[in-house]
């Protein structure tokens, strides 16, 4: 059974659903805090366990939106950059831990983020600084490969519009073609620069 509630951060709502699988926050609401549409390309790096399609209430009725777990939410906060990375991270950790305690779910804890990277560095005087420091010393963070085909990215978000992984892939191909042409020019002008560009494209 889904239990929906709405929290307020800087006077803006964040819709949250709690169910047997955990706690889920509307990605659209997190991005709206920074006046941005959902960045599906960023979410495509998430472990699938931290993404779901969840029905949420809206002015137009029920809409199926991409939702993120609490770990996914703090990963979004990190991606929004300053000033959201630290402040929103601290807010989300506090409120989702409170909801988890009410619902009988595990709290968030300090682990690598949903995309495999390290959490945002807290202030040195913050309670979370030592857990963050220990994590970064013991675990190497590495961003997960992108997967634009994840089912949870195909939602009904009217702001971000329909998800088009083929279009995203085509954009990437056009960028790679541009780099290849540049490499061809450099191979004539400066072979050492061309070798560096070839190494960059191979990553």
Secondary structure, DSSP 8 states (H G I E B T S, - for coil): --EEEEEEETTEEEEEEEETTEEEEEHHHHHHTTT----HHHHTTS-GGGEEEEEEEETTEEEEEEEE-HHHHHHHHHHH-TTHHHHHHHHHHHHHHHHHHHHT-----S---TTSS------TTSTTHHHHHHHHHH---------TT-GGG----TTT-S--HHHHHHHHHHHHHHHHHHHHHHHHH-HHHHHHHHHHHT-
